[in-house]
Amino acid sequence: MAVVFGYGSLVAPATIAALGGRDPARARLTGWSRTWNVCTDNTANGPVVYEDVSDGSRPPIQVLFLTIEPGAAVEGVLFRLPDDKLPALDAREGNYTRIAVELDGSGPAWTYVARPQSAERARHGIAAGTARIRRDYLETVVAAFGAHEGIPALEPLPAPVVPLRRLRR
């Protein structure tokens, strides 16, 4: 069994269950902090793109997601996942790299950090004012944090929140 530390959408009980995870429990990872520095660049021709729900257009934006970077500490959820499910989780986390970490009082676990090029695209989009946060993603994360009392809120947000439809090509 693999042990996985989630700090964003992987905290959602429904997501953990859909992945085949079990035994979710609050956990703390020292030496890391949660940030919005990962993105899907909607100007590129990747496997996932986003369209404006009002008119179906594909806006030239960078769609932000949570990641962790070196910092103070981050609260999240630890869960167990059958080893044979890790490749599917890796595929789901396409903008991320899986790394080994040592959790406070819980031992070793896997977690995901932004691929360097994705973090750079996110920082550029935030600086240029072209970054956006997908409303559905934010609502999922906020609800997931609510299911695990005590996980700090995500304020302040670094970009506007907009309704977008995710399309897999």
C-alpha positions in Angstrom: 0.0 0.0 0.0 1.2 3.5 -0.9 0.6 6.4 1.4 -0.3 9.7 -0.3 -0.4 13.2 1.1 -3.0 15.5 -0.5 -3.3 19.2 0.1 -5.7 20.4 -2.6 -8.3 18.5 -4.6 -6.8 15.2 -3.4 -8.3 16.1 0.0 -11.9 15.6 -1.3 -13.4 12.5 0.2 -15.1 11.6 -3.1 -11.8 11.9 -5.0 -10.0 9.7 -2.5 -12.7 7.1 -2.8 -12.8 7.3 -6.6 -9.0 6.7 -6.7 -9.5 3.6 -4.5 -8.0 5.3 -1.4 -8.9 4.6 2.1 -8.3 5.6 5.7 -8.0 9.4 5.2 -6.6 11.3 8.1 -5.4 14.8 8.7 -1.7 15.3 8.4 0.9 18.1 8.5 3.9 18.4 6.2 6.7 20.7 7.6 9.0 22.5 5.2 6.3 23.1 2.5 3.6 25.7 1.9 0.6 25.7 -0.3 0.6 28.0 -3.3 -1.2 28.5 -6.6 1.9 28.1 -8.7 0.9 25.3 -11.1 -1.2 25.7 -14.2 -2.5 24.4 -17.5 -1.6 26.9 -20.2 -4.8 27.3 -22.2 -2.8 28.9 -25.1 -1.0 25.6 -25.7 -2.3 22.5 -27.5 -2.2 20.1 -24.6 -4.4 17.1 -23.8 -6.6 19.3 -21.6 -8.1 22.7 -22.5 -10.7 25.0 -21.0 -13.6 26.8 -22.5 -15.7 29.7 -21.3 -19.0 28.2 -20.2 -21.0 31.2 -21.5 -19.9 31.1 -25.2 -17.7 28.0 -25.7 -14.6 30.1 -26.6 -11.1 29.1 -25.5 -9.7 32.0 -23.6 -5.9 32.7 -23.8 -5.3 32.2 -20.0 -3.3 30.1 -17.6 -5.6 28.0 -15.4 -4.2 27.8 -11.9 -4.1 24.9 -9.4 -2.7 24.4 -6.0 0.8 23.0 -5.4 3.3 23.1 -2.6 6.7 24.7 -2.6 9.4 25.0 0.1 8.0 27.0 3.1 6.8 26.7 6.6 4.1 23.9 6.8 1.0 22.7 5.0 -2.1 20.9 6.4 -3.6 18.2 4.3 -4.9 14.6 4.3 -3.0 11.4 4.3 -4.6 8.3 2.7 -3.7 4.8 1.8 -3.8 3.8 -1.9 -3.1 0.4 -3.5 0.3 0.4 -5.2 -1.3 -0.5 -8.5 -3.4 2.7 -8.4 -0.3 5.0 -8.4 0.1 5.1 -12.2 -3.5 6.3 -12.6 -2.9 9.0 -10.0 0.3 10.0 -11.7 -1.6 10.4 -15.0 -4.3 12.4 -13.3 -1.7 14.8 -11.9 -0.1 15.6 -15.2 1.2 19.0 -14.3 2.9 17.5 -11.2 5.8 15.2 -10.3 5.4 12.7 -7.5 8.0 13.0 -4.8 8.7 11.3 -1.5 8.2 13.3 1.7 8.4 12.7 5.4 5.3 13.8 7.3 5.3 15.0 10.9 4.6 12.0 13.1 3.2 9.9 10.2 6.4 8.8 8.3 7.1 8.6 4.6 4.5 9.4 1.9 4.1 10.4 -1.7 2.9 13.8 -2.7 2.8 15.9 -5.8 4.7 19.1 -6.7 4.5 21.3 -9.7 6.7 20.4 -12.7 9.1 23.3 -13.1 7.7 24.4 -16.5 4.2 24.4 -15.1 5.2 26.5 -12.1 7.0 29.0 -14.4 3.9 29.3 -16.6 1.8 29.9 -13.5 4.1 32.6 -12.2 4.1 34.3 -15.7 0.3 34.2 -15.9 -0.1 35.7 -12.5 2.4 38.5 -13.2 0.8 39.2 -16.6 -2.7 39.2 -15.3 -3.8 36.3 -17.5 -4.1 33.6 -14.8 -7.5 32.4 -13.7 -8.8 29.9 -11.1 -11.6 27.6 -12.3 -14.6 28.0 -10.2 -15.4 24.2 -10.0 -11.9 23.4 -8.9 -12.0 26.1 -6.1 -15.4 24.9 -4.9 -14.2 21.3 -4.8 -11.2 22.2 -2.7 -13.1 24.5 -0.4 -15.7 21.7 0.2 -13.0 19.2 0.7 -11.2 21.4 3.3 -14.6 21.7 5.1 -14.8 17.9 5.3 -11.5 17.9 7.2 -12.0 20.5 9.9 -9.1 22.9 10.5 -7.4 23.0 7.1 -6.7 26.7 6.5 -8.6 28.7 3.9 -7.1 29.5 0.5 -7.3 33.3 0.8 -6.0 35.5 -0.7 -6.5 34.2 -4.2 -3.9 35.3 -6.8 -6.3 35.5 -9.7 -9.9 35.9 -10.6 -12.2 33.0 -10.3 -14.2 32.1 -13.4 -16.5 29.4 -14.7 -14.7 27.2 -17.1 -15.5 23.8 -18.7 -12.6 21.3 -18.8 -12.3 19.4 -22.0 -10.0 16.4 -22.6 -8.8 16.1 -26.1 
